[in-house]
Amino acid sequence: MSLTAFPKVSLGHFPTPIEPMTRLGEALGGYQLFIKRDDCTGLATGGNKTRKLEYLLGDAQAKGATVLLTAGGLQSNHARQTAAAAARTGLKCELFLEEVPGTPEANYHDNGNILLDNLLGATIHHHEADAPLMRNMLARAATLKEQGEVPYLIPVGGSNEIGALGYVDCALEIVQQACDMDLHFDAVVVGSGSAGTQAGLLAGFALAEVDIPVIGINVSTDGQTQKQKVKAVLEKCYPLLNLEPLPDTAIQCLDSYFYPSYGVPNDKTLEAIKLLATTEGLLLDPVYTGKAMAGLLDLIGQHKIQKDQNILFIHTGGQAGLFAYALST
């Protein structure tokens, strides 16, 4: 099935490359590791949300939107890419951002993604932790309508069935690249937060009729909660794509790596960031990709990944967040 039936706006640089992580694999004892460079999507330093926003902006334009509203943590990568997408397409953008407990005092409020949000011209609504962001967005949307605007609300992370189409696209892209490289990937490893990326990959591989397990490394919550989040997005994707539902066992969400909480890196996260920088010259972030890589490294350490397997790690971007953290690596 083609995705051409769904409206889409071109925002990114695709296909993103798949590269071998040869030095990392050698440092770990001889593993076949590859990385999908979705940090190279090109929209205001790139990242995975660009794929989702291509479909979300397509839907927004089809509905005559004049202003985008979305929400996230103060250093949200999704918010930064939404602001960039709005600037690219001539729309207004309002971001509802909340404090994240346990994050640094220095730089966190004025550097990294916040600096870029302001540079991109977004209006920022600053909230305390655990604020009712969706309720506040809905109230603001009502006000904007009264002012003659056409607001378009995007959920946290862009993770609904429309946004997930971006990672259905990515899965199809991976299948084609693997064919071109004469490779079969035995598993894909990805950070799982708002769930749209993992759900889209699962749906995309199912659509392509290929059996590639997707291992989600949780960045914000326990395994059962995360699994339900992924399942909820998948269940809305199935009718769009005419897919039969996947068994629950297909949804893998590992929850040993997000501690102590969302947005707060642990020692293993910092070690993973340092290791990738010094072996591959690749930059990860302390919120998503650092924790996801810590999970992949631990799976290798537990011998749950074998040396003869080809493992693909999805780099979802987020490097701008490095500048908001005082990392002791």
C-alpha positions, 0 to 999 in steps of 0.5 A, a space after each residue: 500500500 502506498 502512503 500517497 493518499 495522505 496529505 504530506 508537506 516536504 520538510 526533511 532530507 530523505 532517505 536518511 543514511 544507514 551507517 555501520 558503527 564499526 568502531 563501536 562494534 569492535 570496542 564491544 568485542 565484534 558486534 554488527 551494529 548500524 545506525 539510522 541517521 534520523 538526526 540528519 533530517 535537516 529541520 532546525 538540527 533535525 530529528 525524528 519529529 520531522 517525519 511525523 510533522 510532514 504528515 501532520 502539516 499536510 493534515 493541518 494545511 488540508 484543514 486550513 490551519 493558520 496556527 499550530 499548537 503543541 506541548 512538551 517538556 521545556 527542552 522538547 525536541 518535538 516543540 523545536 521541530 514544530 516551530 521550525 515546520 511552522 516557520 517553513 510553511 508560514 504558520 504561527 506556532 504556540 508551544 505549551 512547555 512545562 518544567 521537568 523536575 530534576 533538570 539543571 538550573 544553569 542553561 536549561 531555561 535559555 539554551 538548547 531547544 529553548 534558544 531555538 524555539 525563540 529564534 524560530 519565532 514561536 510563542 512560548 507558554 511556560 508552565 510548571 511541572 504536571 500542568 494540564 497542557 492539553 486542557 490549556 491548549 484547548 482553551 487557547 484554541 478556543 480563544 484563537 478561533 474567536 480571533 479568526 484563527 484556525 488552530 491545529 492541535 498536535 499532541 505531545 511528540 506528534 504521536 497520533 495516527 497521522 504523525 505515526 505515518 512518518 515512521 511507517 514511511 521510515 520502516 519502508 525506507 529501511 526495508 528498501 535500504 536493507 535490500 540495497 545493502 544486501 542486509 537483513 536487520 535482526 532487530 531495530 532498537 529505538 527510544 520510546 517516549 510518546 510512542 509514535 515512532 515505535 508504533 509507526 515502525 511496527 506498522 510499517 514493517 507489517 505493511 511491508 510484510 517483513 519480520 523485524 522486531 522493534 525493541 523500544 527502550 523506554 525514556 519516561 515510564 514503566 514497561 506496561 504503561 509504555 506498551 499501552 501507549 504504543 498499542 493505542 497509537 497502533 490501533 488507530 493506525 490499523 484502519 488507516 493502513 488496512 492492517 490486521 492487528 499485531 499480537 501484543 507480543 510484538 510490542 517490546 518496551 524495556 523499562 530498565 533504562 529511563 531512571 530516575 525519570 524523564 529528562 534526567 540522565 543516569 550514569 549509564 546514559 552519560 557513559 553511552 553518550 561518551 562512548 558513541 562520541 569517542 568511537 564514532 564521532 556521533 552525538 547523542 542526547 541525554 533524554 532519548 538517544 543516550 538512554 536508548 543507546 544505554 539500553 542497547 549496550 546493556 542488551 549486548 552486555 547481557 548477551 541478548 544480542 549475538 555477534 552474528 546479528 545485524 542490529 539497527 539503532 534509530 538515531 532520533 536526534 535531540 543533540 540541541 538538548 546537550 547544550 541545556 545540560 551540564 554533562 559530566 562525561 
